[in-house]
Amino acid sequence: MDKTATPKNDPYASLRFKEFNYYLVIRFALVFALTMQFAIIEWKVYALSHDPFSLGLIGLAEVIPAVLLAPFAGHLVDKREKRGILLKSVTAYIFISTGLFLLTWDRAVTGISTQWVLNMIYLLVFVGGLVRAFVSPSNFSLLSLLVPRELYANAATWSSSAWLIGGVVGPALGGLCIYWFGVHWSMLLVVCIFLAPLFSLIQIKPKPIHYQKKEETFFQGLTSGMRFVWDTKVVLGAMALDMFAVLFGGAVAMLPAYATDILHAGSLGYGLLRSAPAIGSLVTMFILAHRPLVHRPGIKLLAAIFGFGLCIIIFGLSRNFYLSMGALLLSGLLDGISVIVRQTILQLKTPDDMRGRVASVSSMFVGSSNELGAFESGFMARQLGLVTSVVFGGCVTLGVVITTYIVSPAMRKLDLKP
C-alpha cells in the first residue's frame, strides 16, 4: 500500500508510518519520565520545606533557563539535524535524573543541611531547563519530517495523545511509587524510563535540514520566529490565550499542599489528583482523533478555556476529595481542546525552515507558563493563602477568555482546514 495515498479522513493514517510510531514512544516516554520526576521532586521538596512557595521555586528554576535560551535553541535546531539534538538532550536528562536520585538518597546526603539539599535540587532542575530549551523545538520539528503535510493535523493529535498518556501515567505512578517504596527508589525508576526514548531515537534515521540561508544578521535569525508569531495573529492569539490560562490557572502546582493540608489525601491521593487533568485531556484527544474540530474551532476553544477557569475555581473551593478530583478531571478534558487546536495551528501555519524557532517561541509562551504558573501560585499562596490564590487564578482565567473574545476576531473566525 502506498503510504502517501493514505486517506486523510483515516484517524490512524499517521500511525502507518513506522518512524512516527517510534516518535510517539519518544514523546510518551519523555513526558512520562519528566512528569513522574517532577511529581516526586515536588513531594520531596514540600516534605523538606513545608512551604508552598518552595513548590513555586521549582517551576521558576526550570523556566528561567528555558525561556532565556529558547531563541538561541530554536535558531540552532533549525540549522542542525533534529534527531541528533534530541539524542544529546535525552542523554543529559539521564545524568540529571541520576543526580536527583542521589539527592533523594539519605546515605548520599548524610551531613548535608536541608537547605543545601534543596539548593542542589533547584540547581539540577535549572540544568534541566537548559536541556528543555532544545527538546521542545527539536520534537516539534522532527514530527513534520516523519509524515506528509496532509497528515500534520492527524499526527499532531496522536502526538498530543502520547504526550498526555505520559502525563497521566507519570504523576500517577510517581505518587503510587512514593506510597509503595519511597522517594529514593522512585527516582531510580525515572532514570530507567529515560532509556526508552534513547533506544527509539536510534531507530529513526537522521533527517534533512530545511534551513534556508538568508541575508540576515545573527540577531535577525534569532528573532525571526518571534516576528513570524507576531505577524500571524491566529498563532499569536492561540499562544497568548493558552499561556495566560495556564499561568493563572496553575492549581496543579499546589497539589502537594492541597493533598497534604486541605484534603488530607496522602501520597496516594496526591498521585490520583496529579493525574486527573491528564486523564481528562486524554479522553479529549481520542475523541478529536475520530471527530476533528472543524466547525467554529475558535469559539469552541474560548468556551473550553472558560470552562477550564470555572473548574479551577471549583477545585480551589472544594474540601471533598472526589469533587476536587472531578473538577481537575473536567479541567483536563477542556484543556485538551486547547492543546489540539494550538498544535494544529502551529503545524499548518509554520514554514518548514522556521519550525525550530517558532516552536521555541511556543515554549516561551505556553511551555514555560506551567512553571511560571507554579511560581505565581506559590507566591500568591504565600501572600493571600492557598485557597484564595487558586480561586483568584481561576477568576483571572475567565477574564482572559472574555478579553480575547472581544479583541480577537481572528480567533472567533478560526479555521483549521489544511
ChimeraX attribute file (.defattr): number of C-alpha atoms within 10 A of each C-alpha:
attribute: neighborCount
match mode: 1-to-1
recipient: residues
	/A:1	5
	/A:2	5
	/A:3	12
	/A:4	13
	/A:5	8
	/A:6	16
	/A:7	12
	/A:8	14
	/A:9	13
	/A:10	12
	/A:11	19
	/A:12	17
	/A:13	18
	/A:14	27
	/A:15	16
	/A:16	12
	/A:17	15
	/A:18	13
	/A:19	20
	/A:20	22
	/A:21	18
	/A:22	20
	/A:23	22
	/A:24	22
	/A:25	21
	/A:26	26
	/A:27	21
	/A:28	24
	/A:29	27
	/A:30	27
	/A:31	22
	/A:32	28
	/A:33	30
	/A:34	22
	/A:35	24
	/A:36	30
	/A:37	25
	/A:38	19
	/A:39	25
	/A:40	27
	/A:41	23
	/A:42	23
	/A:43	23
	/A:44	21
	/A:45	23
	/A:46	18
	/A:47	13
	/A:48	14
	/A:49	14
	/A:50	16
	/A:51	15
	/A:52	27
	/A:53	21
	/A:54	21
	/A:55	28
	/A:56	24
	/A:57	21
	/A:58	26
	/A:59	27
	/A:60	24
	/A:61	22
	/A:62	25
	/A:63	28
	/A:64	18
	/A:65	20
	/A:66	28
	/A:67	22
	/A:68	14
	/A:69	19
	/A:70	29
	/A:71	27
	/A:72	20
	/A:73	27
	/A:74	31
	/A:75	27
	/A:76	20
	/A:77	31
	/A:78	23
	/A:79	17
	/A:80	18
	/A:81	18
	/A:82	26
	/A:83	20
	/A:84	16
	/A:85	18
	/A:86	24
	/A:87	17
	/A:88	14
	/A:89	20
	/A:90	22
	/A:91	15
	/A:92	16
	/A:93	21
	/A:94	18
	/A:95	14
	/A:96	20
	/A:97	24
	/A:98	16
	/A:99	16
	/A:100	23
	/A:101	22
	/A:102	15
	/A:103	19
	/A:104	23
	/A:105	14
	/A:106	11
	/A:107	9
	/A:108	11
	/A:109	14
	/A:110	10
	/A:111	8
	/A:112	10
	/A:113	10
	/A:114	13
	/A:115	11
	/A:116	11
	/A:117	17
	/A:118	18
	/A:119	12
	/A:120	14
	/A:121	22
	/A:122	22
	/A:123	16
	/A:124	19
	/A:125	25
	/A:126	22
	/A:127	18
	/A:128	23
	/A:129	25
	/A:130	23
	/A:131	25
	/A:132	25
	/A:133	29
	/A:134	29
	/A:135	28
	/A:136	23
	/A:137	30
	/A:138	29
	/A:139	22
	/A:140	21
	/A:141	26
	/A:142	21
	/A:143	20
	/A:144	19
	/A:145	17
	/A:146	20
	/A:147	22
	/A:148	15
	/A:149	14
	/A:150	15
	/A:151	25
	/A:152	22
	/A:153	25
	/A:154	26
	/A:155	28
	/A:156	26
	/A:157	28
	/A:158	24
	/A:159	27
	/A:160	23
	/A:161	27
	/A:162	24
	/A:163	22
	/A:164	28
	/A:165	23
	/A:166	27
	/A:167	28
	/A:168	26
	/A:169	23
	/A:170	30
	/A:171	29
	/A:172	26
	/A:173	22
	/A:174	34
	/A:175	27
	/A:176	19
	/A:177	22
	/A:178	21
	/A:179	17
	/A:180	13
	/A:181	10
	/A:182	17
	/A:183	21
	/A:184	19
	/A:185	15
	/A:186	23
	/A:187	29
	/A:188	17
	/A:189	17
	/A:190	26
	/A:191	21
	/A:192	13
	/A:193	18
	/A:194	22
	/A:195	17
	/A:196	17
	/A:197	24
	/A:198	21
	/A:199	14
	/A:200	18
	/A:201	20
	/A:202	13
	/A:203	13
	/A:204	16
	/A:205	10
	/A:206	13
	/A:207	14
	/A:208	10
	/A:209	15
	/A:210	16
	/A:211	16
	/A:212	11
	/A:213	9
	/A:214	7
	/A:215	8
	/A:216	10
	/A:217	8
	/A:218	10
	/A:219	11
	/A:220	12
	/A:221	20
	/A:222	19
	/A:223	17
	/A:224	18
	/A:225	24
	/A:226	19
	/A:227	13
	/A:228	19
	/A:229	21
	/A:230	13
	/A:231	11
	/A:232	14
	/A:233	15
	/A:234	24
	/A:235	22
	/A:236	19
	/A:237	20
	/A:238	27
	/A:239	25
	/A:240	18
	/A:241	24
	/A:242	24
	/A:243	24
	/A:244	22
	/A:245	28
	/A:246	28
	/A:247	26
	/A:248	28
	/A:249	34
	/A:250	26
	/A:251	27
	/A:252	21
	/A:253	26
	/A:254	24
	/A:255	23
	/A:256	28
	/A:257	21
	/A:258	25
	/A:259	21
	/A:260	18
	/A:261	13
	/A:262	16
	/A:263	18
	/A:264	15
	/A:265	17
	/A:266	15
	/A:267	23
	/A:268	19
	/A:269	22
	/A:270	27
	/A:271	29
	/A:272	22
	/A:273	28
	/A:274	32
	/A:275	30
	/A:276	27
	/A:277	26
	/A:278	30
	/A:279	25
	/A:280	23
	/A:281	29
	/A:282	25
	/A:283	18
	/A:284	21
	/A:285	27
	/A:286	16
	/A:287	13
	/A:288	19
	/A:289	21
	/A:290	14
	/A:291	11
	/A:292	19
	/A:293	19
	/A:294	11
	/A:295	13
	/A:296	14
	/A:297	20
	/A:298	24
	/A:299	14
	/A:300	18
	/A:301	28
	/A:302	24
	/A:303	17
	/A:304	20
	/A:305	26
	/A:306	23
	/A:307	21
	/A:308	25
	/A:309	29
	/A:310	21
	/A:311	23
	/A:312	28
	/A:313	25
	/A:314	18
	/A:315	25
	/A:316	22
	/A:317	14
	/A:318	17
	/A:319	14
	/A:320	13
	/A:321	18
	/A:322	12
	/A:323	14
	/A:324	21
	/A:325	20
	/A:326	19
	/A:327	25
	/A:328	27
	/A:329	23
	/A:330	22
	/A:331	28
	/A:332	25
	/A:333	24
	/A:334	26
	/A:335	27
	/A:336	29
	/A:337	22
	/A:338	24
	/A:339	22
	/A:340	26
	/A:341	23
	/A:342	23
	/A:343	23
	/A:344	20
	/A:345	22
	/A:346	23
	/A:347	23
	/A:348	18
	/A:349	16
	/A:350	19
	/A:351	13
	/A:352	17
	/A:353	18
	/A:354	23
	/A:355	28
	/A:356	35
	/A:357	31
	/A:358	30
	/A:359	32
	/A:360	31
	/A:361	27
	/A:362	27
	/A:363	26
	/A:364	22
	/A:365	21
	/A:366	25
	/A:367	23
	/A:368	25
	/A:369	25
	/A:370	25
	/A:371	25
	/A:372	27
	/A:373	26
	/A:374	30
	/A:375	27
	/A:376	26
	/A:377	31
	/A:378	29
	/A:379	20
	/A:380	21
	/A:381	20
	/A:382	14
	/A:383	12
	/A:384	14
	/A:385	14
	/A:386	22
	/A:387	19
	/A:388	15
	/A:389	25
	/A:390	28
	/A:391	23
	/A:392	19
	/A:393	27
	/A:394	28
	/A:395	17
	/A:396	17
	/A:397	29
	/A:398	22
	/A:399	15
	/A:400	20
	/A:401	22
	/A:402	14
	/A:403	12
	/A:404	18
	/A:405	16
	/A:406	10
	/A:407	11
	/A:408	13
	/A:409	14
	/A:410	17
	/A:411	24
	/A:412	19
	/A:413	13
	/A:414	20
	/A:415	17
	/A:416	17
	/A:417	11
	/A:418	13
